[in-house]
Amino acid sequence: MKIEDLLEEAKFYFVSQKYDLAEKFFKEVLKKEPGNKEALFNLALLYEVTNQFDQAKEYFERVLQVDPSNKEARDHLDKLTEL
């Protein structure tokens, strides 16, 4: 499966609140392309939504390693750090 298709599947499951399946597909993208910003960011959001804050922080940090100017990731990370 192509990365674009995996991302589409993952996002579909995310918005359908099937978080276990979404996580599986986002991680599949990251196996093929470890620096994929979209997968990293969405996985961070998934962990934030499911109250897995340590994992969310880790993935927002990974987004910032790949894209240091990503304001959304920075804002989410700052909010999580305040918890």
DSSP file (Angstrom, degrees, kcal/mol; ACC not computed):
  #  RESIDUE AA STRUCTURE BP1 BP2  ACC     N-H-->O    O-->H-N    N-H-->O    O-->H-N    TCO  KAPPA ALPHA  PHI   PSI    X-CA   Y-CA   Z-CA
    1    1 A M              0   0    0      0, 0.0     2,-0.1     0, 0.0     0, 0.0   0.000 360.0 360.0 360.0 137.9    0.0    0.0    0.0
    2    2 A K     >  -     0   0    0      1,-0.1     4,-2.4     4,-0.0     5,-0.2  -0.351 360.0-113.7 -73.6 156.5    1.3    3.5   -0.9
    3    3 A I  H  > S+     0   0    0      1,-0.2     4,-2.7     2,-0.2     5,-0.2   0.895 116.9  54.6 -57.7 -42.7    2.0    6.0    1.9
    4    4 A E  H  > S+     0   0    0      1,-0.2     4,-2.1     2,-0.2    -1,-0.2   0.898 109.9  47.4 -59.5 -40.3   -0.9    8.3    0.7
    5    5 A D  H  > S+     0   0    0      2,-0.2     4,-2.5     1,-0.2    -1,-0.2   0.902 110.8  50.9 -68.7 -41.3   -3.3    5.4    0.9
    6    6 A L  H  X S+     0   0    0     -4,-2.4     4,-2.7     1,-0.2    -2,-0.2   0.911 110.5  49.9 -61.7 -41.9   -2.1    4.4    4.4
    7    7 A L  H  X S+     0   0    0     -4,-2.7     4,-2.8     2,-0.2     5,-0.2   0.909 109.7  50.6 -63.4 -42.1   -2.6    8.0    5.5
    8    8 A E  H  X S+     0   0    0     -4,-2.1     4,-2.3     2,-0.2    -2,-0.2   0.925 111.9  47.4 -62.0 -44.4   -6.1    8.1    4.1
    9    9 A E  H  X S+     0   0    0     -4,-2.5     4,-2.4     2,-0.2     5,-0.2   0.941 112.9  49.4 -59.6 -47.8   -7.0    4.9    5.9
   10   10 A A  H  X S+     0   0    0     -4,-2.7     4,-2.3     1,-0.2    -2,-0.2   0.919 112.1  47.0 -60.3 -45.5   -5.5    6.1    9.1
   11   11 A K  H  X S+     0   0    0     -4,-2.8     4,-2.6     2,-0.2     5,-0.2   0.873 109.7  54.5 -66.8 -36.2   -7.3    9.5    9.0
   12   12 A F  H  X S+     0   0    0     -4,-2.3     4,-1.4    -5,-0.2    -1,-0.2   0.946 111.6  43.9 -60.0 -48.3  -10.6    7.7    8.2
   13   13 A Y  H  <>S+     0   0    0     -4,-2.4     5,-3.0     2,-0.2    -2,-0.2   0.862 111.4  55.6 -66.5 -34.5  -10.3    5.6   11.2
   14   14 A F  H ><5S+     0   0    0     -4,-2.3     3,-1.8     1,-0.2    -2,-0.2   0.961 110.2  43.2 -62.2 -51.9   -9.2    8.5   13.3
   15   15 A V  H 3<5S+     0   0    0     -4,-2.6    -1,-0.2     1,-0.3    -2,-0.2   0.761 111.6  55.9 -68.2 -21.9  -12.3   10.6   12.5
   16   16 A S  T 3<5S-     0   0    0     -4,-1.4    -1,-0.3    -5,-0.2    -2,-0.2   0.400 115.1-120.6 -85.0   2.7  -14.4    7.5   13.0
   17   17 A Q  T < 5S+     0   0    0     -3,-1.8     2,-1.1     1,-0.2    -3,-0.2   0.759  71.8 135.9  61.2  28.3  -12.9    7.2   16.5
   18   18 A K     >< +     0   0    0     -5,-3.0     4,-2.3     1,-0.2     3,-0.4  -0.657  25.9 168.9 -99.0  73.8  -11.4    3.8   15.7
   19   19 A Y  H  >  +     0   0    0     -2,-1.1     4,-2.8     1,-0.2     5,-0.2   0.793  65.3  57.6 -66.0 -33.3   -8.2    4.8   17.4
   20   20 A D  H  > S+     0   0    0      2,-0.2     4,-1.8     1,-0.2    -1,-0.2   0.919 112.0  42.3 -64.6 -41.5   -6.6    1.4   17.5
   21   21 A L  H  > S+     0   0    0     -3,-0.4     4,-2.1     2,-0.2    -2,-0.2   0.890 113.7  52.2 -71.0 -39.5   -6.9    1.0   13.7
   22   22 A A  H  X S+     0   0    0     -4,-2.3     4,-2.7     1,-0.2     5,-0.2   0.936 109.2  50.1 -60.6 -46.0   -5.8    4.6   13.1
   23   23 A E  H  X S+     0   0    0     -4,-2.8     4,-2.5     1,-0.2     5,-0.2   0.909 108.3  53.5 -58.6 -43.4   -2.7    4.1   15.3
   24   24 A K  H  X S+     0   0    0     -4,-1.8     4,-1.6     1,-0.2    -1,-0.2   0.919 112.3  43.3 -58.9 -45.4   -1.9    0.9   13.3
   25   25 A F  H  X S+     0   0    0     -4,-2.1     4,-2.0     2,-0.2    -2,-0.2   0.889 112.4  51.5 -72.4 -39.1   -2.0    2.7   10.0
   26   26 A F  H  X S+     0   0    0     -4,-2.7     4,-2.0     1,-0.2    -1,-0.2   0.917 111.5  48.7 -62.0 -41.1   -0.1    5.8   11.1
   27   27 A K  H  X S+     0   0    0     -4,-2.5     4,-1.6    -5,-0.2    -1,-0.2   0.840 106.6  56.6 -68.0 -31.8    2.6    3.5   12.5
   28   28 A E  H  X S+     0   0    0     -4,-1.6     4,-1.4    -5,-0.2    -1,-0.2   0.902 106.5  50.1 -64.3 -40.3    2.7    1.6    9.2
   29   29 A V  H  X S+     0   0    0     -4,-2.0     4,-2.7     1,-0.2     3,-0.3   0.929 109.4  51.5 -60.0 -44.7    3.4    4.9    7.4
   30   30 A L  H  < S+     0   0    0     -4,-2.0    -1,-0.2     1,-0.2    -2,-0.2   0.772 103.3  58.1 -69.2 -25.5    6.2    5.7    9.9
   31   31 A K  H  < S+     0   0    0     -4,-1.6    -1,-0.2     1,-0.2    -2,-0.2   0.896 115.8  36.3 -65.1 -38.9    7.8    2.3    9.3
   32   32 A K  H  < S+     0   0    0     -4,-1.4    -2,-0.2    -3,-0.3    -1,-0.2   0.806 138.4  16.4 -82.9 -31.5    8.0    3.2    5.6
   33   33 A E    ><  -     0   0    0     -4,-2.7     3,-2.1    -5,-0.2    -1,-0.3  -0.689  67.0-172.9-145.6  83.4    8.8    6.9    6.1
   34   34 A P  T 3  S+     0   0    0      0, 0.0    -4,-0.1     0, 0.0    -1,-0.1   0.717  84.6  51.3 -56.7 -25.3   10.0    7.7    9.7
   35   35 A G  T 3  S+     0   0    0     31,-0.0     2,-0.7    30,-0.0    -5,-0.1   0.184  70.7 139.8 -98.8  18.8   10.0   11.4    9.2
   36   36 A N    <>  -     0   0    0     -3,-2.1     4,-2.5     1,-0.2     5,-0.2  -0.491  37.9-161.1 -68.4 109.3    6.5   11.7    7.7
   37   37 A K  H  > S+     0   0    0     -2,-0.7     4,-3.0     1,-0.2     5,-0.3   0.871  85.9  53.7 -61.0 -39.8    5.2   14.9    9.4
   38   38 A E  H  > S+     0   0    0      2,-0.2     4,-2.4     1,-0.2    -1,-0.2   0.923 112.2  43.3 -64.5 -44.0    1.5   14.2    8.7
   39   39 A A  H  > S+     0   0    0      2,-0.2     4,-2.4     1,-0.2     5,-0.2   0.922 115.5  49.2 -67.0 -43.6    1.7   10.7   10.4
   40   40 A L  H  X S+     0   0    0     -4,-2.5     4,-2.2     2,-0.2    -2,-0.2   0.938 114.2  45.2 -60.4 -47.2    3.7   12.0   13.3
   41   41 A F  H  X S+     0   0    0     -4,-3.0     4,-2.4     1,-0.2    -2,-0.2   0.925 114.9  46.6 -65.2 -45.1    1.4   14.9   13.9
   42   42 A N  H  X S+     0   0    0     -4,-2.4     4,-2.5    -5,-0.3    -1,-0.2   0.864 111.2  51.9 -68.1 -34.6   -1.8   12.9   13.6
   43   43 A L  H  X S+     0   0    0     -4,-2.4     4,-2.3    -5,-0.2    -1,-0.2   0.901 109.1  51.3 -66.2 -39.5   -0.4   10.2   15.9
   44   44 A A  H  X S+     0   0    0     -4,-2.2     4,-2.2    -5,-0.2    -2,-0.2   0.925 111.1  47.9 -60.7 -44.6    0.4   12.8   18.4
   45   45 A L  H  X S+     0   0    0     -4,-2.4     4,-3.0     2,-0.2     5,-0.2   0.913 109.1  54.0 -61.8 -42.6   -3.2   14.1   18.2
   46   46 A L  H  X S+     0   0    0     -4,-2.5     4,-1.8     1,-0.2    -1,-0.2   0.927 110.4  46.1 -57.8 -46.0   -4.5   10.6   18.5
   47   47 A Y  H  <>S+     0   0    0     -4,-2.3     5,-3.2     2,-0.2    -1,-0.2   0.865 112.6  51.1 -66.6 -35.2   -2.5   10.1   21.7
   48   48 A E  H ><5S+     0   0    0     -4,-2.2     3,-1.6     3,-0.2    -2,-0.2   0.938 110.1  48.7 -65.4 -46.2   -3.6   13.5   23.0
   49   49 A V  H 3<5S+     0   0    0     -4,-3.0    -2,-0.2     1,-0.3    -1,-0.2   0.827 112.4  48.8 -63.0 -32.8   -7.3   12.7   22.4
   50   50 A T  T 3<5S-     0   0    0     -4,-1.8    -1,-0.3    -5,-0.2    -2,-0.2   0.187 117.2-112.5 -96.0  17.1   -7.0    9.4   24.1
   51   51 A N  T < 5S+     0   0    0     -3,-1.6     2,-1.0     1,-0.2    -3,-0.2   0.763  74.5 135.7  60.8  29.2   -5.3   10.9   27.2
   52   52 A Q     >< +     0   0    0     -5,-3.2     4,-2.3     1,-0.2    -1,-0.2  -0.650  25.0 167.6-101.4  73.0   -1.9    9.2   26.5
   53   53 A F  H  >  +     0   0    0     -2,-1.0     4,-2.7     1,-0.2     5,-0.2   0.810  65.2  54.7 -67.6 -34.7   -0.1   12.4   27.2
   54   54 A D  H  > S+     0   0    0      2,-0.2     4,-2.2     1,-0.2    -1,-0.2   0.931 112.9  44.1 -63.8 -43.7    3.5   11.1   27.4
   55   55 A Q  H  > S+     0   0    0      2,-0.2     4,-2.4     1,-0.2    -2,-0.2   0.901 111.8  54.1 -65.9 -39.6    3.2    9.5   24.0
   56   56 A A  H  X S+     0   0    0     -4,-2.3     4,-2.5     1,-0.2     5,-0.2   0.935 109.1  48.1 -59.3 -46.5    1.5   12.7   22.6
   57   57 A K  H  X S+     0   0    0     -4,-2.7     4,-2.5     1,-0.2    -1,-0.2   0.927 109.8  53.1 -59.6 -45.1    4.4   14.8   23.9
   58   58 A E  H  X S+     0   0    0     -4,-2.2     4,-1.8     1,-0.2    -1,-0.2   0.912 112.5  43.4 -57.0 -45.2    6.9   12.3   22.3
   59   59 A Y  H  X S+     0   0    0     -4,-2.4     4,-2.0     2,-0.2    -1,-0.2   0.848 111.4  52.5 -75.8 -33.0    5.3   12.5   18.9
   60   60 A F  H  X S+     0   0    0     -4,-2.5     4,-2.0    -5,-0.2    -1,-0.2   0.896 110.1  51.0 -65.2 -37.5    4.8   16.3   19.0
   61   61 A E  H  X S+     0   0    0     -4,-2.5     4,-1.6    -5,-0.2    -2,-0.2   0.894 108.1  51.9 -63.7 -39.2    8.6   16.5   19.8
   62   62 A R  H  X S+     0   0    0     -4,-1.8     4,-1.7     2,-0.2    -1,-0.2   0.883 106.8  53.2 -65.4 -37.3    9.3   14.3   16.8
   63   63 A V  H  X S+     0   0    0     -4,-2.0     4,-3.0     1,-0.2    -1,-0.2   0.935 109.2  49.7 -59.3 -44.7    7.2   16.6   14.6
   64   64 A L  H  < S+     0   0    0     -4,-2.0    -1,-0.2     1,-0.2    -2,-0.2   0.782 105.1  57.0 -69.5 -26.2    9.3   19.5   15.8
   65   65 A Q  H  < S+     0   0    0     -4,-1.6    -1,-0.2     2,-0.2    -2,-0.2   0.896 116.4  36.2 -66.6 -39.0   12.5   17.6   15.1
   66   66 A V  H  < S+     0   0    0     -4,-1.7    -2,-0.2     1,-0.2    -1,-0.2   0.841 137.4  19.8 -80.6 -35.6   11.4   17.2   11.5
   67   67 A D    ><  -     0   0    0     -4,-3.0     3,-2.1    -5,-0.2    -1,-0.2  -0.707  66.3-178.6-138.9  81.2    9.8   20.6   11.2
   68   68 A P  T 3  S+     0   0    0      0, 0.0    -4,-0.1     0, 0.0    -1,-0.1   0.697  82.3  56.2 -58.8 -21.1   11.0   23.0   13.9
   69   69 A S  T 3  S+     0   0    0      4,-0.0     2,-1.1     5,-0.0     3,-0.1   0.298  70.3 127.9 -95.2  11.3    8.7   25.8   12.8
   70   70 A N    <>  -     0   0    0     -3,-2.1     4,-2.1     1,-0.2     5,-0.1  -0.547  37.7-172.9 -73.7 101.4    5.5   23.8   13.1
   71   71 A K  H  > S+     0   0    0     -2,-1.1     4,-3.0     1,-0.2     5,-0.2   0.870  79.1  55.2 -65.8 -39.0    3.4   26.1   15.3
   72   72 A E  H  > S+     0   0    0      2,-0.2     4,-2.4     1,-0.2    -1,-0.2   0.935 110.0  45.7 -61.2 -46.0    0.5   23.7   15.8
   73   73 A A  H  > S+     0   0    0      1,-0.2     4,-2.6     2,-0.2    -1,-0.2   0.916 113.6  50.4 -63.1 -42.3    2.9   21.0   17.2
   74   74 A R  H  X S+     0   0    0     -4,-2.1     4,-2.7     2,-0.2    -2,-0.2   0.924 110.6  49.5 -61.0 -45.2    4.6   23.6   19.4
   75   75 A D  H  X S+     0   0    0     -4,-3.0     4,-2.2     2,-0.2    -2,-0.2   0.918 113.0  46.1 -61.7 -44.9    1.2   24.9   20.7
   76   76 A H  H  X S+     0   0    0     -4,-2.4     4,-2.5    -5,-0.2    -1,-0.2   0.921 113.3  49.4 -64.1 -43.1    0.0   21.4   21.5
   77   77 A L  H  X S+     0   0    0     -4,-2.6     4,-2.3     1,-0.2    -2,-0.2   0.916 110.4  50.3 -63.1 -43.3    3.3   20.5   23.2
   78   78 A D  H  X S+     0   0    0     -4,-2.7     4,-1.2     1,-0.2    -1,-0.2   0.910 111.1  49.3 -61.1 -42.0    3.3   23.6   25.3
   79   79 A K  H  < S+     0   0    0     -4,-2.2     4,-0.5     1,-0.2     3,-0.4   0.916 112.6  47.3 -64.1 -43.1   -0.3   22.9   26.4
   80   80 A L  H >< S+     0   0    0     -4,-2.5     3,-1.0     1,-0.2    -1,-0.2   0.853 106.7  57.4 -67.4 -34.3    0.7   19.3   27.3
   81   81 A T  H 3< S+     0   0    0     -4,-2.3    -1,-0.2     1,-0.3    -2,-0.2   0.790 100.6  59.0 -67.2 -26.7    3.8   20.4   29.2
   82   82 A E  T 3<        0   0    0     -4,-1.2    -1,-0.3    -3,-0.4    -2,-0.2   0.672 360.0 360.0 -75.4 -16.7    1.6   22.6   31.4
   83   83 A L    <         0   0    0     -3,-1.0    -1,-0.2    -4,-0.5    -2,-0.1   0.501 360.0 360.0 -67.6 360.0   -0.5   19.6   32.6
